[in-house]
Amino acid sequence: MLSKTKAYFLIAKNWILKQLKKISPGDHAFKGAGIGLIFGSLIFFLIETVGMVLNFRDPWILLLGLVIILAATLAAFLSNWLLNKWNELPRLFKIGLFIAAPLLLVTRLGDDRILLFLILIFTLLGAGLASLKKGYFPKLSTPKKVVVFLGTIVGLAGAIAFIYFLSIRGLEMKPIINAGKLAEENISVIEAPPPAEKGEYGVNYFTYGSGKDIRREEFAEGVSYQTESVDGTAFLDNWEGISGKYRTHYWGFDFKELPLNGRVWMPEGDGPFPLVLVVHGNHPMQDFSDPGYDYLGELLASRGFILVSIDENFLNGSWSDFPKGLDKENDARGWILLEHLRQWRDWSTDPQHELYQKVDLDKLALIGHSRGGEAVGHAAMLNQLDYYPDDASIKLDYHFNIQSIIAIAPVDGQYKPGSSLTKFENVSYLGIHGAQDADVESFDGAKQYERISFTDSAYRFKAGIYISGANHGQFNSSWGDNDILATYSGILNKKQLMDVKDQELVAEVFISAFLETTLNQKMEYLPIFADARKGRNWLPESIYLSQFEDSRSRFWAGYDEDFEVKTLTKGRQAVGKNLSVWREGEVIPKYGLKGTRAVFLGWNYEEFGGDTLDWEGSVKPILPDSVLSVYSLILDQNSFRPDSSSVLIFSLAESDESSNPKSSGKWIKNESNDENQNNEENSEETDLEDEDEEEEKDDEKPLQPLDFGIELIDSEGEKIRFLLSNYSPLQRLIKSRVLKIQFLDKEDETESIFQFYQFDLNKYASKNPLFDPSKLQEIHFIFDQSEAGVVVLDQVGLMPRLDN
């Protein structure tokens, strides 16, 4: 039977080939087609070239056209030669390449060069082992034997090197000085119990949910309280097709019956207690993410908070999302949080329910991680609206008393309400991000930070904490250190990672302190959000950069009002003198835009004084006014002024741009610079080797933090002056390499992260008893402590002291 089937197949195949041969073009036709392509394209190209000559009135375009024709011709012959060589390759080798390339391409190796390296190694090993087989190798000529031997050795060495590459944790990076630590003796620590210390409450743990979960017992018969499902039709797209069918099959429900499942850590006692919901981010839906905040649950419940870890795994990605899975679903993630709050309100206000009056509905907070970190912002926005912004037929009308939002390593802009970015007001906000994050590499929480405003009379604040060494996954105890979920996670550079327990401790300190401050009004913890050094006895050793703004902050200079560099938000004018860089522009992180403008200020004294000036010592060179770089803010009669409680504040970051941009690009060097350069060229040529050695030594040294002077002048001309470093020198850019392959390129990833500065004017006014802060007239940033640099300055203004 099988032989007859095969015979029929061959007959059908031969008949099809015979019919195709009847209509296939012959060699003569193909030659004509080639001639047609050549002459047709030449005619069109020459017409275009002549037209450009006439339109641009430049005959040199003809020469350019001839060069292009020549290049195209050479490329054609080269391509034909390569194709002929390709055709000469054995069939099995070509099949091997076509199989290997896509298989290795979908393997998450992080860089295409690793793919090419593996193809080369597998090729050499395969060729070498095949050639060394018994009965074949002895017949080869001596040169071929040498080639086989060397190729096999290279392939074997490459395989060993790759295994070693995967096995090591990472490589050392150029050290970086912790600038804040240099002045930490000037900063007093908070005198209060550690916020990460377990509290006095016993902890009860239970779950609630649909009671029908087919994957987890804790949300099936193991629930303490059963909840009704909710319909997510209005908030979800693409729960359909093969992907949607598999998702429904896996979970046992579709988008019309989304469960409200939660893990609860509750303090023992009568209550009412503040309620905090935490939601995970995107992760393979089959690897459940909601158990990963158990360490926060145990801590916060012991301190008198109800913590609920929300299950939204059914909205996460899956291997089955092909060709397309859920799309821009973060609004659904936020909406589900509001439905959980509704459920808790129903329980807490129902006298017949065991959870009656367990929740203080005036003390609500949301925590989100990754996509959940964006979702909590959406929840805060949707909570303040009566209708869904993308479809007003969907009534919302939640209006819970949400006091605070915490976003851990959040994404930003995955969902855009009304094709815009989420904004909300009158909710305190904390964004936390790690510099070693290999998933969300840019500090996206700083973008949401810019879109939060305070308009009511209550005290609120927003803060951002950027942590050197922290990654994405270790904030969730079940995610770990494999941020990109690569099977070969050895491609990640983990050398600079924090220990997992240290990273959890960072989260515990800041999250607990934030909730104590915003929900329980324990204001003694507030200063840690403006300066992490205030809690240095509680935190693991690392570099922490803080952004901060509260509802009492007022600003003379915000740089968002216009494009004129001289104007101020609330002042007369800005003045720059001898600056090598002075411009206002968008602050650009690794990805996207931060959503705020700032002023970029640069100075460069490298050419002034040559090698005679010593910038490394404690005593800095004295520069004449003719070269000194200064940026000044001049106030007017309508500007607000300091009072006895005022603190001078501003945000500052380093920029990685050139401090001498006029030396290249669109800028033109001035004559004196050209003369100096020409005079130096001969001597530079003779000293190249010595300079190279010095540069290598300098490259090994960590960069010194930047410093400069600040001078305040009142309307009577009285002055006080102090250094930036009295509070903290400016932290140099925190650089990371999340993949080991980046060490091959010596390629760092970095972005300008603002650091919050605050100077108590009463303290510094004591330097000159005649200086009156209430008559402040001028603020001068005098760049006289570092030889060169570029800084990004924003939000210059005042706020009351935090530790009043």
Secondary structure, DSSP 8 states (H G I E B T S, - for coil): -HHHHHHHHHHHHHHHHHHHHHHS--HHHHHHHHHHHHHHHHHHHHHHHHHHHHHHT-THHHHHHHHHHHHHHHHHHHHHHHHHHHHHS-HHHHHHHHHHHHHHHHS--SSHHHHHHHHHHHHHHHHHHHHTSTTTGGGS-HHHHHHHHHHHHHHHHHHHHHHHHHHS----------HHHHTGGGS----S--TTS--S--EEEEEEE-S--SS-GGGTTT-SEE---B--GGG-----HHHHHHHHHHHS--TTSB---EEEEEESSS--EEEEEEE-----TTS--GGGGHHHHHHHHHTT-EEEEE--GGGS--TT--S----S-HHHHHHHHHHHHHHHHHHHT-TTSTTTT-EEEEEEEEEEETHHHHHHHHHHHHHT-SEETTEEEEE------EEEEEEES---SSS-GGGS---EES-EEEEEEETT-SSS-S-THHHHHHTEE--SSS--EEEEEEETT--SGGGSTTTTT-TT--SSGGGB--TT---HHHHHHHHHHHHHHHHHHHHH--GGGGGGGT-GGGGTTTS-SS-EEEEEEETT-EEEE-S-S-S-TT--SSSSEEEEES-SEEEEEE---SSS--S-EEEEEEEE-SSSSTTS---SSSS-----TTT-EEEEEE--TTS----TTEEEEEEEEE--S-S-GGGSTT----HHHHHHHHHHHHHHHHTHHHHHHHHHHHHHS----B--EEEEEETTS-EEEEEGGGT--B-----B--BTTHHHHT--B-----EEEEEEHHHHHTT-TT--GGGEEEEEEEE-SSSEEEEEEEEEEEEE-TT-
